[in-house]
Amino acid sequence: TLTQLRRELARHSEKLAEVLDLFASPQIKNAATLVGNVANASPIGDTPPFLLALNAVVEILPRAGGKKRTRVPLDRFFVGYRKTKLKPGDVITAIEFDLPKKDEVFRFYKNSQRKDLDISCVNASIWLKRDSNGK
């Protein structure tokens, strides 16, 4: 669930974990999953913007009798309005993404009419990596 994901992310990056505080009620986060939010392919989904910034990859298992699992970068997973690379019967088995290191800066911004529990107007993710001079 998104609640479990937030706990895991907090062990690595509190700023990244805080992204999950910006959307959905506790009741929804206790039932909803990252995979479900991505597979839904909604243009107003909250998780794809930060996953795109973190170089996410979707692992797909074709329906029974299909080939082995394939890995698709998230920026190629969405192919149109509410359309993905998934074929009928396919299952997303994993979503992998990079975690910011301690010396890197990751931020996620959500703009909506209300502060909480509202559909986003605009989302933005930023992942800054510093050079050897700290810039």
Buried (B, 14 or more C-beta within 10 A) or exposed (E): BBBEBBEEBBEEBEBBBBBBEBBBEEEEBEEBBBBBBBBBBBEEBBBBBBBBBBEBBBBBBBEEEBEEEEEBEBEEBBEEEEEBBBEEEBBBEEBEBEEBEEEBEBBBBBEBEEEEEEEBEEBEBEBEEEEEEEE
